[in-house]
């Protein structure tokens, strides 16, 4: 799972680059770690990187994250990109199509600790039975004064809960496409 992209300006060379935001690096690292663990056990291993150009920056999450994975030693031929999804629902939908067409025995889902449960729910909706792997963990800091970090965590958590509610409401009104049996992808 991606975590977006950022346009980063280099004032020394006067060049802009498109990069993963700081909270995406744990996901990239964990995917690489799991890949290397898989390769070390003499298995055929692939990484599917999912994400489109959500901010209209001119490049997709899938392409930028693939670049990062290759730069840290992951074999480019073992990285499959899904460049069309613009949100978690579409990540699950479009990745499930890739999995359905491929020959995959085992699937893990890498995302942040706050995002993994909703991601898993959406992937299961599209028939993907994946082992959830959290790439990071966040918890609030106890303080007598308000901390921006705690406000950010609250915002992230609310976003996830709204995603759960939206899923349930859409199911009730028939707006979600038909659920696929887990493991069908």
N, C-alpha and C positions, 0 to 999 in steps of 0.2 A: 504494500500500500504506500502510495506517495503521500506527501505532506505539503504539496504546493511548490511554487517556484518564486524566486525573488530576482529582480533586476538589481545588480550590484555595480556601482560605479567605481572605477579605478581612476582617482584624480591624478595620479602620477603619469600614467600612460594615456589618460583621457579616453578610456575604452570602457564600455559597459559589458557586463557578462550576465548570463542567466544561470543562477545557481539554486540548489536546494536550500531552504531556510535551515536555521540552526537545529530545529527539532526534527529534521528529516535524517540527520546523520546517524542517529541511533538505529533507524530502520535499515539504512544502507549497510551499516556495520553488521547488524544482526543477520541480514540476508547473506552477506559475504561469509560470515562465520559459519552459518548453517550449510552453505554451499561447500565450503572447504571441508567441513566435517563429513559431508556426504561423499565428496570426492575421495577423501582419505579412507573411506570404507569401501572403495572400489565399486561404487554404484554410478549409474548414469544420472546426472543431475542437471536440472534446469532452474533458472530463475525467471519468473514472469514479472515484469515491471509494468504497472498499470497507471495510466494518467495522461490526460490530454493537456492542451494549452488553456488552462482555466482562466488565466489572467490576460490572455491575448498578448503574450510577450514575444511570440514568434518561434517558440520551441515547446515541445511537449515535456511533461514530467517524465514520461517513459524514456525519451531520448536523453535527457539530461542525467537522469539517474543511471541509465545504462553506461553513459560516459564515465560517471563516477565509479561504478563497479569495475569497469574495464581498467581504469587508472589505478585501482588497488589490486589488480591481478586476476580478476575473474575473466575467464575465457569468453570473448564476445559471442562465439557461436552457441554458448550455453545460456544466453540471455534472450528471452522472447519479450518483445515490447507490445503493449496494448495501448495505442496512442489516442484513442477516441473518447475515453470516459472523462466526464467533467465533475463527477461526484462519487461518493462511496457506492451508491446504488448502481451506477453505471460501471464502476470498477468490478463489482460482483457480477453483473450481467454479462459484460464483454469478456471478462476473464473466464467465466464458466463456459462460454462458447469455445475458447481456446482449449480448455481442459477437456471438453467433450470431444473435440476433434483429435486430440493427441493421445498418446499411450502413456499415461501417468499412473503409477502405482500408489504413490503417497503424496500428500499435499499438505504444506504448512502455510499458514497465513501470518505474515509478519506485519505488525502495526504497533502503535503506541499503546501503553497500558490503558489510557482513557478511551481509546478508540476501538480496541480489539473486540469487545463484546458486540457492539453494533455492527462492526464489519463481519463478524462471524454470523450474526443473524441474517444479514443481507446475502452473504455467500451461501448459507444453508437454504435460503429462499430459492436460489437458482440451482440447487442440487449439488453444491460443493460441500463435501465433508472434509474439512481441513482441521489440522491441529493448530490451535491458536498459539502464537508465540509473541509475547510482548517484548518490544525492543527497548522500552524504557519504563520508568515508574515515576510518578509524580505524587507528592503529598503536600498538603498545606503546611505552612510554618506557623507555629503558635507565637503570637506576638500581641502586646498590649496596644500597639499602634497598627493601623491598617497597612498592609503590604500590597504593593502592586502585583507581586507574584501570586498572592492568594486570590486577588480579583481575576487575574488571568486564568487560574485554575477553575474558578467558578464559572467563568465564561466558557471554557472548554467543556466542563461537565454539563452545563446547561445545553450546549450545542448537541452533545451526545443524547441527553434525555429527550430533547425535542425530536431528534432522529428516531428514537424508539416510539414516541407518541405518534409521530407522523406515519410510521410504518403500520402501527395498529389501526389508526384512523383510516388510512388508505385501504387496508384490508377490509375493514368494516363496510366501507362504501363501494368496494369493488374496483378501486383505482389502480391497485397493484396488479401486474400481470400474474397469471396463475402460478402458484407455487409448484416447484419441481421437487420430487422426492429426493431427500438427502442421499448423496452418493451417485446420483444419476449423471452428474457431470464427469 
